[in-house]
Amino acid sequence: MLSAIEPPEHRALRAAVSALGARHGRAYDREELWSEAAKLGYLGVNLPEAYGGGGAGISELSIVLEELGAAGCPLLMMVVSPAICGTVIARFGTEHQKRTWLPALADGTRTMAFGITEPDAGSNSHRITTTARRDGADWLLTGRKVFISGVDLADATLIVGRTEDARTGSLKPCLFIVPRDASGFTRRQIDMELQAEEKQFELTLDDVRLPADALVGDEDAGLLQLFAGLNPERIMTAAFAIGMGRYALARAIEYARERTVWQAPIGAHQAIAHPLAQAHIDLELARLMMQKAAHLYDSGDDAGAGEAANMAKYAAGEACVKAVDQAVHTLGGNGLTREFGLASLITAARVARIAPVSREMILNYVSHQTLGLPKSY
């Protein structure tokens, strides 16, 4: 159900993307869908027009991902390539970096992965041990990353490393573009129970030599540039989760209308109808927070967007898990069959609770940053 608060152009975008998703469906081919979405201008809708994008924002990009997810064919790399990497390069990249990457990210001919998570640090940027040091005009990058999505599909990875502050000696986060064929840059696929088109990898960087212009933005900007990418990541993860939840809920509603037991559709019973209604309410509320976060981000309010993006990601993850669980229960044994395509979502839905930041860390953020309670970590 489309929100009445959305402007006409957003409703039109939803309808167009929904039609695209319906043509591909749950048994979609990722490469074909990626290519068609790119040709229609959906992948780069948030990137600047001057560099081949649509000139819109994260609000519009989140609509694209949500509607594809609601059709059963989400593109996870949208979270990474145009939302995180494209946004960071558009905001902080050099003119050369913008012209090299943004048009290609927008038209889908190139993709970029994002590497922040480490074995001993998770996503805690203050504990990242991947370090960059100068060697003449070059940089040497050394470290490890884990659970990095789609590295095999990406032409480069935007790596979060740390450099030493010449004044204080402390380490601060910086972003580097690492080409997939860079010497010393290796990957190992992680064996996941979760079956998804986009695979997960462990990365090793062994004195990877990068030119000076591999650094994105200002060496001294630190967290400002990092969170310019992390806030869109949370918003897009919310869109991913909401779309998945809507897909599952739609299958359950259809089944509850048609499945008849004791001469009545099972959806006529409150034990079935009420949990589905609650799942719908939770998804709608999560969508409103996601829209708020996207609006704040697109309007330039990074601080407000940070709070709202975390809340949106939390709410969407919880709503998605509940919607998928209720959908499976509604279908009973059929909910575990390949025919209905819901069983695989049981695992996938949990991703929205765990990544890119756990719900517990979001609660820490809200209790400390929003409520002003003492920091517990």
Backbone torsions as a table, in degrees:
resi	resn	phi	psi	omega
1	MET	NA	124.3	-177.4
2	LEU	-75.6	142.4	-179.3
3	SER	-76.5	131.4	-179.5
4	ALA	-69.4	-15.0	-178.3
5	ILE	-83.3	-8.5	-179.0
6	GLU	-78.2	142.7	176.2
7	PRO	-67.9	161.0	-177.3
8	PRO	-56.5	-36.5	-178.3
9	GLU	-66.7	-31.6	177.3
10	HIS	-72.3	-39.5	177.8
11	ARG	-65.4	-37.4	178.2
12	ALA	-66.4	-39.7	178.2
13	LEU	-63.9	-42.8	178.3
14	ARG	-58.8	-45.8	-177.3
15	ALA	-63.3	-42.1	-178.2
16	ALA	-66.9	-44.0	-179.5
17	VAL	-69.7	-36.8	177.1
18	SER	-60.0	-40.5	178.1
19	ALA	-64.8	-40.7	176.7
20	LEU	-61.5	-46.8	179.4
21	GLY	-61.3	-39.6	-179.6
22	ALA	-64.0	-32.6	178.9
23	ARG	-68.7	-29.0	-177.7
24	HIS	-95.6	-44.9	174.7
25	GLY	70.6	-171.4	-173.6
26	ARG	-66.2	-30.1	-179.0
27	ALA	-91.9	39.0	-173.9
28	TYR	-71.8	153.9	171.9
29	ASP	-97.3	118.6	-172.6
30	ARG	-58.2	-44.1	-177.1
31	GLU	-65.9	-41.8	179.4
32	GLU	-64.0	-44.9	-179.3
33	LEU	-66.6	-41.9	178.4
34	TRP	-58.9	-45.1	-178.9
35	SER	-64.5	-44.1	-179.2
36	GLU	-68.8	-40.8	178.0
37	ALA	-62.0	-37.4	178.3
38	ALA	-65.8	-45.5	-179.1
39	LYS	-62.0	-32.4	179.2
40	LEU	-81.9	-2.8	177.3
41	GLY	86.0	10.6	-175.1
42	TYR	-79.1	-34.2	-175.9
43	LEU	-67.5	-33.6	-177.6
44	GLY	-108.6	24.3	-175.2
45	VAL	-61.2	-26.4	-177.7
46	ASN	-91.0	-8.2	-174.4
47	LEU	-89.6	156.4	-175.0
48	PRO	-61.9	142.1	178.6
49	GLU	-60.7	-33.7	-178.5
50	ALA	-61.9	-18.4	-178.7
51	TYR	-119.9	28.7	173.6
52	GLY	89.1	4.2	-179.8
53	GLY	-91.5	-174.5	-178.3
54	GLY	-88.6	-9.3	177.9
55	GLY	73.7	11.7	179.4
56	ALA	-97.1	-140.4	-175.4
57	GLY	-147.3	-166.9	178.8
58	ILE	-65.7	-27.8	176.2
59	SER	-55.9	-47.0	-178.3
60	GLU	-73.1	-39.6	179.8
61	LEU	-64.6	-37.2	179.1
62	SER	-66.7	-32.6	176.0
63	ILE	-63.3	-43.2	179.8
64	VAL	-59.2	-50.1	-177.4
65	LEU	-66.6	-40.8	179.6
66	GLU	-60.7	-46.1	-176.5
67	GLU	-70.1	-34.9	174.1
68	LEU	-65.0	-40.3	177.2
69	GLY	-64.0	-39.8	179.7
70	ALA	-66.0	-23.4	176.8
71	ALA	-88.8	-2.3	178.1
72	GLY	91.0	10.2	-176.7
73	CYS	-134.6	61.9	-179.8
74	PRO	-70.5	148.9	177.2
75	LEU	-111.8	97.6	-175.1
76	LEU	-59.2	-34.5	-177.3
77	MET	-67.3	-11.5	172.6
78	MET	-64.3	-32.7	178.1
79	VAL	-63.0	-36.6	-171.2
80	VAL	-91.6	-56.1	-168.6
81	SER	-70.7	-62.7	179.2
82	PRO	-79.9	-33.0	-173.3
83	ALA	-77.0	-52.6	-179.1
84	ILE	-82.6	-63.6	-172.7
85	CYS	-66.6	-45.6	179.7
86	GLY	-61.7	-41.1	179.9
87	THR	-65.0	-45.8	-178.9
88	VAL	-62.5	-44.6	-179.6
89	ILE	-66.9	-40.1	179.4
90	ALA	-63.5	-35.8	-177.5
91	ARG	-85.0	-35.6	-170.0
92	PHE	-126.3	-8.2	-176.2
93	GLY	-71.1	161.2	174.1
94	THR	-73.5	167.3	178.1
95	GLU	-59.8	-40.0	178.8
96	HIS	-63.3	-44.1	179.0
97	GLN	-63.2	-40.8	179.5
98	LYS	-62.9	-46.9	-177.5
99	ARG	-70.8	-29.7	179.2
100	THR	-73.8	-40.5	-169.4
101	TRP	-106.6	-42.0	-170.2
102	LEU	-62.7	-46.5	178.2
103	PRO	-60.3	-37.5	-178.8
104	ALA	-72.5	-35.5	175.1
105	LEU	-67.1	-36.6	-178.2
106	ALA	-70.3	-40.7	-177.0
107	ASP	-92.2	4.2	173.3
108	GLY	79.1	2.8	-178.5
109	THR	-76.7	-19.6	174.9
110	ARG	-135.4	151.1	176.0
111	THR	-131.3	160.6	-179.0
112	MET	-135.6	134.8	175.1
113	ALA	-93.4	172.8	-177.7
114	PHE	-133.4	124.9	-176.3
115	GLY	-118.6	105.8	176.3
116	ILE	-124.7	-42.0	-171.8
117	THR	-67.0	136.5	-179.7
118	GLU	-125.9	157.9	-177.2
119	PRO	-56.1	-38.9	-174.7
120	ASP	-106.9	-2.7	-176.0
121	ALA	-119.8	-14.1	-172.4
122	GLY	60.1	-129.5	176.9
123	SER	-104.6	13.9	-180.0
124	ASN	-73.8	102.4	-174.8
125	SER	-63.9	-19.7	179.9
126	HIS	-78.4	-14.8	-178.5
127	ARG	-113.3	6.3	179.0
128	ILE	-63.2	133.7	-177.9
129	THR	-108.0	-6.0	174.1
130	THR	-64.4	119.4	-173.1
131	THR	-119.7	151.1	176.6
132	ALA	-122.2	132.3	177.0
133	ARG	-131.4	149.9	-179.0
134	ARG	-76.6	143.4	172.9
135	ASP	-138.7	90.1	-171.7
136	GLY	68.3	-126.6	178.8
137	ALA	-86.8	-8.4	-175.8
138	ASP	-95.8	173.6	170.7
139	TRP	-115.8	146.2	171.1
140	LEU	-117.3	123.0	-173.7
141	LEU	-114.3	127.4	-177.2
142	THR	-135.4	134.6	177.5
143	GLY	159.8	-171.1	179.5
144	ARG	-135.0	148.5	175.0
145	LYS	-133.6	151.4	178.0
146	VAL	-134.6	158.3	-179.6
147	PHE	54.2	51.5	178.0
148	ILE	-101.6	120.8	-172.2
149	SER	-81.3	139.4	166.5
150	GLY	64.7	25.9	-178.1
151	VAL	-63.6	-32.5	179.7
152	ASP	-68.8	-21.9	179.9
153	LEU	-92.2	-17.6	-169.4
154	ALA	-90.6	145.3	176.5
155	ASP	-79.8	-23.2	178.1
156	ALA	-157.6	164.9	176.8
157	THR	-124.9	130.9	175.2
158	LEU	-83.7	106.0	-172.9
159	ILE	-97.6	133.0	173.6
160	VAL	-90.4	114.5	175.5
161	GLY	-120.1	-171.6	177.5
162	ARG	-134.7	140.0	176.5
163	THR	-119.0	158.2	-178.3
164	GLU	-86.0	129.4	175.9
165	ASP	-73.1	120.6	-175.7
166	ALA	-62.9	-26.3	-177.0
167	ARG	-83.8	-40.7	-173.1
168	THR	-108.7	-19.9	-176.5
169	GLY	82.1	-6.6	179.1
170	SER	-80.3	158.4	-178.7
171	LEU	-92.6	141.5	179.3
172	LYS	-132.5	146.8	-176.7
173	PRO	-70.8	142.3	175.0
174	CYS	-141.1	159.8	-175.0
175	LEU	-115.8	134.7	-178.0
176	PHE	-131.5	139.3	174.0
177	ILE	-89.3	116.6	-177.9
178	VAL	-112.4	112.7	177.9
179	PRO	-62.5	149.0	-176.1
180	ARG	-63.0	-27.1	-177.7
181	ASP	-98.6	15.3	-179.6
182	ALA	-63.8	137.2	179.3
183	SER	-63.4	131.7	-179.5
184	GLY	89.8	-1.9	-179.1
185	PHE	-103.9	107.2	-176.6
186	THR	-124.5	158.7	-179.4
187	ARG	-134.9	151.6	175.8
188	ARG	-135.0	124.3	-179.6
189	GLN	-69.9	134.4	178.8
190	ILE	-87.8	132.2	-179.2
191	ASP	-77.4	106.3	-174.7
192	MET	-107.5	141.5	169.3
193	GLU	-68.4	-33.9	178.1
194	LEU	-64.9	122.3	178.4
195	GLN	-96.3	114.5	-178.8
196	ALA	-145.2	157.1	177.9
197	GLU	-61.4	-39.8	-178.1
198	GLU	-90.7	120.6	-177.0
199	LYS	-87.1	163.1	-179.6
200	GLN	-109.0	143.8	-174.2
201	PHE	-135.5	152.1	165.4
202	GLU	-100.1	133.0	-178.1
203	LEU	-112.6	142.0	172.7
204	THR	-122.1	130.2	177.2
205	LEU	-117.9	110.7	-175.7
206	ASP	-113.2	92.9	-176.5
207	ASP	47.3	52.4	177.5
208	VAL	-70.2	119.0	-177.8
209	ARG	-87.3	125.3	-178.6
210	LEU	-126.3	144.8	176.3
211	PRO	-70.0	164.8	-177.4
212	ALA	-56.9	-35.1	-176.1
213	ASP	-81.3	8.8	172.1
214	ALA	-76.1	-21.6	177.4
215	LEU	-70.9	128.2	178.7
216	VAL	-97.0	120.5	176.3
217	GLY	81.2	-159.9	-175.0
218	ASP	-87.5	131.1	179.5
219	GLU	-59.4	-26.1	-175.9
220	ASP	-98.4	1.5	-176.2
221	ALA	-75.2	-30.7	174.2
222	GLY	59.2	-125.8	-171.5
223	LEU	-63.3	-27.2	-179.4
224	LEU	-55.0	-49.1	-178.8
225	GLN	-70.8	-36.8	-179.3
226	LEU	-62.4	-47.4	-177.0
227	PHE	-75.0	-14.7	171.5
228	ALA	-63.2	-26.1	176.1
229	GLY	-96.2	-31.3	-175.6
230	LEU	-74.1	-32.7	177.2
231	ASN	-65.6	-46.4	173.3
232	PRO	-60.2	-34.6	178.2
233	GLU	-60.2	-44.0	179.9
234	ARG	-66.9	-40.7	178.4
235	ILE	-62.7	-45.0	-179.0
236	MET	-70.4	-31.9	174.5
237	THR	-64.7	-37.8	175.0
238	ALA	-61.9	-43.1	178.6
239	ALA	-61.9	-42.1	178.0
240	PHE	-58.8	-46.7	-177.7
241	ALA	-68.6	-42.4	-179.6
242	ILE	-64.1	-42.2	177.9
243	GLY	-61.9	-43.9	178.6
244	MET	-62.0	-44.1	179.0
245	GLY	-63.1	-40.3	178.1
246	ARG	-64.1	-40.0	178.9
247	TYR	-60.7	-49.3	-178.5
248	ALA	-62.7	-43.6	-178.2
249	LEU	-63.8	-40.4	179.1
250	ALA	-62.1	-39.6	178.3
251	ARG	-64.9	-40.5	-178.7
252	ALA	-67.3	-40.8	-179.7
253	ILE	-64.1	-43.3	178.5
254	GLU	-60.3	-44.0	-180.0
255	TYR	-64.9	-42.9	-178.0
256	ALA	-66.0	-26.7	177.5
257	ARG	-76.1	-33.8	-171.3
258	GLU	-98.1	-31.4	-176.9
259	ARG	-73.2	118.0	-176.2
260	THR	-112.1	128.0	176.1
261	VAL	-133.3	133.9	-177.8
262	TRP	53.5	45.1	171.4
263	GLN	67.0	18.7	177.7
264	ALA	-145.8	144.0	175.3
265	PRO	-60.0	141.7	-177.0
266	ILE	-63.9	-22.2	177.9
267	GLY	-69.4	-10.0	177.4
268	ALA	-78.3	-13.2	-179.3
269	HIS	-92.5	133.7	-176.7
270	GLN	-61.9	-29.4	179.1
271	ALA	-62.5	-25.2	175.5
272	ILE	-95.2	-45.7	-172.5
273	ALA	-68.9	-42.6	-174.7
274	HIS	-65.3	-46.1	176.9
275	PRO	-61.4	-34.9	176.9
276	LEU	-67.7	-38.8	177.1
277	ALA	-64.2	-41.2	177.8
278	GLN	-63.9	-39.2	178.5
279	ALA	-63.6	-40.3	177.7
280	HIS	-63.2	-44.2	179.3
281	ILE	-60.3	-46.0	-178.6
282	ASP	-62.2	-40.3	179.0
283	LEU	-66.9	-40.0	178.8
284	GLU	-65.4	-40.5	178.4
285	LEU	-65.5	-41.0	177.7
286	ALA	-63.4	-39.0	178.9
287	ARG	-63.0	-40.0	178.9
288	LEU	-61.8	-42.1	177.7
289	MET	-67.0	-36.9	176.8
290	MET	-63.0	-42.3	178.6
291	GLN	-64.1	-39.1	176.7
292	LYS	-62.3	-46.7	-179.3
293	ALA	-61.4	-44.0	-179.7
294	ALA	-64.6	-39.9	178.8
295	HIS	-63.8	-44.2	179.6
296	LEU	-63.6	-41.6	-179.5
297	TYR	-65.6	-46.0	-178.0
298	ASP	-66.5	-24.8	179.0
299	SER	-86.6	-1.4	176.1
300	GLY	92.7	7.9	179.5
301	ASP	-91.3	82.6	-175.8
302	ASP	-64.8	-38.2	-179.0
303	ALA	-66.7	-47.9	178.3
304	GLY	-63.9	-37.9	179.5
305	ALA	-66.2	-35.2	179.8
306	GLY	-60.7	-46.5	178.3
307	GLU	-63.8	-49.0	-176.6
308	ALA	-67.4	-37.1	-179.7
309	ALA	-64.8	-40.3	176.7
310	ASN	-64.5	-43.5	178.7
311	MET	-64.4	-40.5	179.9
312	ALA	-63.8	-43.9	179.9
313	LYS	-63.5	-42.4	178.2
314	TYR	-61.1	-52.8	-176.2
315	ALA	-62.4	-40.7	-178.8
316	ALA	-68.2	-40.4	178.3
317	GLY	-61.5	-44.9	179.3
318	GLU	-65.4	-43.6	-178.8
319	ALA	-65.0	-38.2	-180.0
320	CYS	-64.3	-48.7	-179.2
321	VAL	-59.4	-44.0	-178.4
322	LYS	-66.9	-39.2	-179.8
323	ALA	-66.1	-43.4	179.5
324	VAL	-65.7	-45.8	179.5
325	ASP	-59.3	-44.6	-178.1
326	GLN	-68.4	-34.5	177.7
327	ALA	-63.1	-44.9	179.3
328	VAL	-63.2	-43.4	179.3
329	HIS	-64.4	-35.1	179.9
330	THR	-63.4	-39.4	-179.2
331	LEU	-83.4	-12.0	-179.1
332	GLY	63.4	-133.3	179.8
333	GLY	-60.7	-32.9	178.5
334	ASN	-62.9	-24.3	-179.9
335	GLY	-69.0	-12.4	-179.7
336	LEU	-105.9	5.3	-179.4
337	THR	-92.5	156.7	176.1
338	ARG	-66.9	-29.2	-176.8
339	GLU	-55.6	-40.5	-175.4
340	PHE	-95.0	-11.4	170.5
341	GLY	65.6	27.7	-178.9
342	LEU	-103.8	-28.7	-173.6
343	ALA	-59.9	-39.0	-179.2
344	SER	-65.5	-21.1	-179.4
345	LEU	-77.6	-16.7	-179.9
346	ILE	-60.1	-44.6	177.1
347	THR	-75.7	-44.5	-176.4
348	ALA	-60.1	-36.4	-178.6
349	ALA	-62.8	-32.0	-179.3
350	ARG	-66.8	-24.4	179.2
351	VAL	-58.0	-38.9	-178.5
352	ALA	-66.2	-21.1	174.8
353	ARG	-82.2	-29.6	-171.2
354	ILE	-95.4	-45.0	-172.4
355	ALA	-115.0	152.9	-3.1
356	PRO	-81.9	-2.7	176.0
357	VAL	-145.6	139.0	-175.4
358	SER	-70.6	157.9	179.5
359	ARG	-64.2	-30.3	179.5
360	GLU	-66.7	-38.6	177.6
361	MET	-69.8	-30.3	174.8
362	ILE	-67.6	-40.8	177.0
363	LEU	-64.1	-36.7	174.4
364	ASN	-60.6	-45.7	-178.7
365	TYR	-60.3	-48.6	-176.6
366	VAL	-67.0	-41.8	-178.8
367	SER	-65.5	-35.8	-178.2
368	HIS	-85.2	-53.1	-173.7
369	GLN	-76.5	-40.0	-175.3
370	THR	-90.7	-46.1	-175.2
371	LEU	-88.9	-12.8	178.2
372	GLY	74.2	21.3	179.1
373	LEU	-80.1	159.1	-179.7
374	PRO	-58.0	144.3	179.8
375	LYS	-70.2	134.2	-174.8
376	SER	-106.7	4.8	-175.2
377	TYR	-143.4	NA	NA
